[in-house]
Amino acid sequence: MTPAIAPLPGSPARPLAAIAAPAQLPALIDHGPFGAIVAVSAESDAPEHEVRRAYETLFKWAPRAARAYSAQTCEAWRLDWKAFSRFCLTRGLQPLPAKPETVCAFIAWRMGLAKKPATIVRTIATIARAHRAAGVANPCEAEEVRLSKRAMYRELGARQDQARGLLWAEIQRFLELPILTFRDHRDRALVAVAYDSMGRSEEIVALDVKHFEWMPDGSGVVLIKRAKNDPEGKGAKTYVSSLTVKLMKTWLSASGITTGAVFRVVRGNRALGARLRPAAIHERIQRVGEWIGLSVSEWKALSGHSTRVGAAQDLGALNEELPGVMQAGRWKDPRSALRYLENILASRGAMARAAKAQGRA
């Protein structure tokens, strides 16, 4: 069944005739990364048959891309493309193929909404990806778009806010709290594994029982099967401490989990549900911050990456060299690791040493 394709309510765009498409197209239009809206603006310079061909090409590309990229990447594309499509179609502009001035107007609009530069740049990359996949000219390569991006950085700055790190001393305070519920066993194991492995949220929730290996000395090794910077899924093994192994074994024993997902939804007193979603890591870590008595502003600054940030900062405080920190966190680019370590590095810099020597520290 071919989906009804129409512009958003109130849009001055005129509908595009329904595209003959495979049976999966209705689901793709609802859920695919570039399947939000198909329409031809009254202001478009592109003939209707060219717009039709571009979307047909894009729809054919999308299922192949879904197999080649992570679910998180595809979801980011979907949200970005939906935002751009809504912007265009409620203003009588053409989203595909888009004009460079349309992208410039979109950048200005997102800046007016106080979106962060990194978010805007990600959306621009999504727009570029859609145009390349559709086989049409990429408006984001135009000089006026480059100048708009440069002006954005000059006005807003390129620096991104960093999540507050959850340090080991703080995690220890959490582990010393009394266990009151069945869920507490899961959360203790989850936070310890996230810290030791320096795992990202999506990596932690993807862990299965088979990914853990217990070592004779009481420690363990966990396989991070796939990471954001490892799209081919080569995987990497990382250390987990004997304390973390004990917490893991306690959780697995209490839950009865022997195969499949390690970290699952807990319903009621002891009922297990599906594998946790990445967003749940963010929520649980914020809860940890609240439970150990951090101020509201501090625990709200925690995120699903806070154990990763905190572990990197702890390694820096222990005088671990940058290559060792990068190996532990599986970073390929030193800039990312250095960003996590910048406070520690500043406190050990030339001026810090001078202040100590001059009695100003």
Buried (B, 14 or more C-beta within 10 A) or exposed (E): EEBEBBBBEEBEBBEBEBBEBEEEBBEBBEBBBBBBBBBBBEBBEBEEEBBBBBBBBBBBBBBEBBEEBBEEBBEBBBBBBBBBBBBBBBBBBBBBBBBBBBBBBBBEBBBEEEBBBEBBBBBBBBBBBBBBBBEBBBBBEBEEBEEBBEBBEEEBEEEEEBBBBBBBEBBEBBBEEEEEEBBBBBBBBBBBBBBBBBBBBBBBBBBBEEBBEBEEEEBBBBBBBBBEEBEEEEEBEBBBBEBBBBBBBBBBEBBEBEEEBBBBBBEEEEEBEEBBEBEBBBEBBBBBBBBBEBEEEBBEBBBBBBBBBBBBBBBBBEEBEBEBBBBBBBBEEEEEBBBBBEEBEEBEEEEBEEEEEEEEE
